[in-house]
Amino acid sequence: MSHIIILGAGLSGLMAAHRLTASGGHTVTVLDKGRSVGGRLATRRVGGGHADHGAQFFTVREPLFDAHVQRWLADGVAYEWSRGWSDGTAPAKTDGFPRYAVKGGLNALATYLQGTLPTESASVRVNVKATAIQPDGAGWCITDEAGATFIGDGLILTAPVPQSLALLDAGQTKLTPGDRAALEAVRYDPCLCGLILLDRPANLPEPGAVQRPDFWVTWLADNQRKGISAAPLLTLHANPAYSAEHYDAPDEPILADLEPVWRAYAPDAVVVEAQVKRWRYSHPSVMHPTPTLLAENLPPLAFAGDAFGDRSRIEGAVLSALAAADAVVG
């Protein structure tokens, strides 16, 4: 029986853990620097409301992913939210593809995945900030900022690729030139997210969201209309160009820029509370072409995440995780 360490307790890390433990042939330790699991499956409490501020919904194309989604639906975790979005000028256009949300917010999916891991073969550790990764004989050693070490026969890295490379560099771990070049080719766009708690609902078109890929605010949704918030709480996502230019700006000018966008749907609303959240590695803009990369000339090491493969973000993250889990023990 092999022991696999998974760095990152977001969707990819948790799904890889499920894949490895399903056969009963492997044990896993999942490590994450955050206070809880989830990564970009992020739901935040603001006043009396809750908002998804990372991923907003997911779709299904592949049967392999659909099998998991059907289980989430049967267990009452996920639900269908919409089959299309309005662009703000006309009613929502349906295209036949369900857009799924998660009861209580998308972070509840991460909590569900953590809770359904078999305790006899899987351990999830949060508040563990890795500082270096290096080979250890035929396996791997991860060192954290407290000086603790974690030893495994194989390793799956699901953090954004630049962060994974920095940890390998800190441990003086040498990738082959080909692997290094392939990973350094991956690129991410940032995203600035505004969370606006209002004293009354915004008059957004059904089903409570507007998607405009060509506008500088690409996404505007009311989490109350979505069904995850007790209060009218808006999520707005800025596009990569605006987000990159204003990433280090104070919150106030960003919120001022966002106000005319949401104010068009809530002209008389009073702001109860407003926040800005920042995602440095929000959207992979240049992806690795295959669902995982298995490192050459090293102990078993696979890279995974939504930057690998050619699928949508959540589906792609899951398919990448399953491929990485198979590759690292294959």
VENSULFEN-V370449 format. One record per residue. N is the residue number from 1. D_FIRST is the distance of its C-alpha to the first C-alpha in Angstrom with 1 decimal. Layout:
((N	D_FIRST) (N	D_FIRST))
//
This chain:
((1	0.0) (2	3.8) (3	6.8) (4	9.8) (5	13.3) (6	16.0) (7	19.6) (8	22.0) (9	22.1) (10	24.6) (11	24.3) (12	22.1) (13	19.6) (14	19.4) (15	19.3) (16	16.4) (17	14.5) (18	15.6) (19	14.6) (20	10.9) (21	10.7) (22	13.0) (23	10.8) (24	8.6) (25	5.5) (26	5.3) (27	7.3) (28	10.6) (29	13.6) (30	16.8) (31	19.8) (32	23.4) (33	26.7) (34	28.6) (35	29.7) (36	27.9) (37	25.7) (38	27.4) (39	28.6) (40	31.3) (41	30.8) (42	33.5) (43	36.0) (44	38.6) (45	41.1) (46	44.6) (47	47.3) (48	47.2) (49	45.2) (50	41.7) (51	41.0) (52	38.3) (53	38.9) (54	36.0) (55	35.0) (56	37.7) (57	36.5) (58	34.4) (59	35.1) (60	33.3) (61	33.7) (62	30.5) (63	29.4) (64	25.7) (65	26.8) (66	29.3) (67	26.8) (68	25.4) (69	29.0) (70	30.1) (71	27.6) (72	28.8) (73	32.4) (74	31.8) (75	30.3) (76	33.4) (77	31.7) (78	33.4) (79	36.9) (80	39.2) (81	41.5) (82	43.5) (83	44.0) (84	45.8) (85	47.5) (86	51.0) (87	52.1) (88	54.6) (89	57.6) (90	56.9) (91	54.8) (92	51.2) (93	50.7) (94	48.2) (95	46.2) (96	44.2) (97	40.9) (98	39.7) (99	38.9) (100	36.5) (101	36.5) (102	34.5) (103	36.1) (104	36.7) (105	35.9) (106	33.0) (107	31.2) (108	30.8) (109	28.4) (110	26.1) (111	26.5) (112	25.8) (113	22.5) (114	21.4) (115	22.6) (116	20.8) (117	17.2) (118	15.3) (119	15.9) (120	13.1) (121	10.4) (122	12.9) (123	15.5) (124	18.6) (125	20.7) (126	24.2) (127	27.0) (128	24.7) (129	26.6) (130	24.7) (131	27.1) (132	25.3) (133	22.2) (134	21.6) (135	19.2) (136	17.6) (137	17.0) (138	14.4) (139	13.4) (140	15.7) (141	17.9) (142	19.8) (143	22.9) (144	24.9) (145	28.7) (146	28.4) (147	26.8) (148	23.4) (149	20.3) (150	16.9) (151	14.2) (152	11.3) (153	9.6) (154	11.5) (155	14.6) (156	16.6) (157	20.3) (158	22.3) (159	25.4) (160	28.6) (161	28.4) (162	31.0) (163	29.2) (164	25.9) (165	28.0) (166	29.7) (167	26.6) (168	25.5) (169	29.1) (170	29.1) (171	26.2) (172	28.1) (173	25.4) (174	27.1) (175	26.4) (176	28.1) (177	31.6) (178	30.8) (179	27.9) (180	30.0) (181	32.9) (182	31.1) (183	29.7) (184	33.1) (185	34.8) (186	33.2) (187	35.9) (188	36.2) (189	39.3) (190	39.9) (191	41.2) (192	43.5) (193	43.4) (194	46.3) (195	45.9) (196	49.4) (197	50.0) (198	53.4) (199	55.8) (200	56.2) (201	54.3) (202	54.7) (203	56.2) (204	53.4) (205	53.5) (206	51.2) (207	48.4) (208	48.8) (209	47.6) (210	49.1) (211	47.3) (212	49.3) (213	47.3) (214	50.4) (215	51.6) (216	50.7) (217	49.2) (218	46.9) (219	45.8) (220	47.6) (221	46.4) (222	47.3) (223	44.3) (224	46.6) (225	47.4) (226	43.8) (227	43.3) (228	41.1) (229	43.8) (230	46.6) (231	48.9) (232	50.0) (233	47.5) (234	47.6) (235	44.9) (236	46.2) (237	44.4) (238	46.3) (239	45.8) (240	44.3) (241	47.7) (242	48.9) (243	45.6) (244	45.5) (245	49.1) (246	49.0) (247	45.5) (248	46.8) (249	49.9) (250	50.7) (251	49.9) (252	53.6) (253	54.7) (254	51.6) (255	52.3) (256	55.9) (257	55.0) (258	52.9) (259	55.6) (260	57.9) (261	55.1) (262	54.2) (263	57.7) (264	58.9) (265	57.1) (266	58.0) (267	61.4) (268	62.3) (269	59.0) (270	58.6) (271	55.5) (272	54.0) (273	51.2) (274	49.8) (275	46.8) (276	45.4) (277	41.6) (278	40.5) (279	37.5) (280	37.4) (281	34.7) (282	35.7) (283	36.1) (284	34.6) (285	37.8) (286	36.3) (287	32.9) (288	30.4) (289	31.0) (290	27.5) (291	25.0) (292	22.7) (293	22.9) (294	20.1) (295	21.4) (296	22.4) (297	22.2) (298	19.7) (299	15.9) (300	14.4) (301	16.9) (302	18.3) (303	21.4) (304	22.2) (305	25.1) (306	28.4) (307	29.7) (308	27.6) (309	28.9) (310	32.2) (311	31.9) (312	33.4) (313	31.9) (314	29.9) (315	29.0) (316	28.3) (317	26.0) (318	23.9) (319	23.9) (320	22.9) (321	20.0) (322	18.7) (323	19.3) (324	17.7) (325	14.4) (326	14.5) (327	15.7) (328	13.2) (329	10.3) (330	13.0))
//
